[in-house]
Amino acid sequence: MYKLPGAGVGAAGGGVGTLAATGADVGWWIAVGVVLLVLGTAAVIAAHRRTKRLARSGS
């Protein structure tokens, strides 16, 4: 079985060497980061609205 360079026990947590070995494109990681930021923002807004709604109906 093929083993990626830098994918040994020491690199179990991942790292720049492992990313480079997989041929990961920087643009792809930026796109994933943007998607995560959008999803996180949407989750925070939804939680805030839910909390406000529950506080209004509770009093």
NORVENGI-V735472 format. One line per field, one symbol per residue. psi: psi as a letter, one per 20 degrees, with the letter a starting at -180 (. if undefined). A space follows every 50 residues. Layout:
psi: ???
This chain:
psi: pppqpjkahhkhiragggghhikpphhghgggggghgghgghgggghghg ggghhghh.
